[in-house]
């Protein structure tokens, strides 16, 4: 599993087009995440910022969607 010490988690995707595709898929599922692209960052990332009221199951779903893509 993924262990983090923050409510902000960045997933390196490395491809500007792919990061936008993942962001769109997550949005279709009701999740809003940041798609940070080059040249703003060294490598394209998905940035997840969890709210305190988000369930563990919802966070797992976000991670599964990112992992599949």
N, C-alpha and C positions, 0 to 999 in steps of 0.2 A: 504494500500500500504506500501511498504518498503521505509523508509526514511533514507538516509545515508549522511554523511558529507565527503565522500571520494570517489575516483575512484576505491578503492580496497574494495571489499566486500567478506567476507567469509561466506559460508553456512555450518553449521555443518551437516554432514551426519551420522557419527558415525560408519561406516562400511567400511573397506578397500576395499572389493570387490565391494560394491555398488558405492563407489566414483569413481572407475575406469570405471564402467559401464556408469555412468552419463557422465564422461569425454568423453568417446567414442561416446555416442549419440550426445553430443554437437559438437564434432569434425566432425561427419558426417553431421551436419547442417552448418558447416563452422565456428564454434566458437572454439577458443583454450583457455582452462582454465586450471588452476592448480588443480591437484588431490593430495592433501597433506595427506599422510597416517601415521598411527601410526607405529613406535614410534616417528617419527619426531614431531608430535603434539599429544596432549592428546586424541583428538577424530578426526577421519578422516573428512576432509573438502574439499569443492570445493572452490577455490579462483578465483574470477572474478576480472579482472583488466580492467576497461573500458578505451578505448582511447577517446580522446576528439572528434574525428570525428564519433563516433558511434551514431546512431540514437536512440531515445527513444524506437521506435518500436523494434529495434534489441535487446535492453536491456530487454524489456518486454518478447521477445521470449526466451531469455536465462533463465529468471526467470521461465517462464512457463514450460520449459523443465525440469529444476531442480525440480520444485514443483510436476510435474507428476511422477517423479521417486523417 
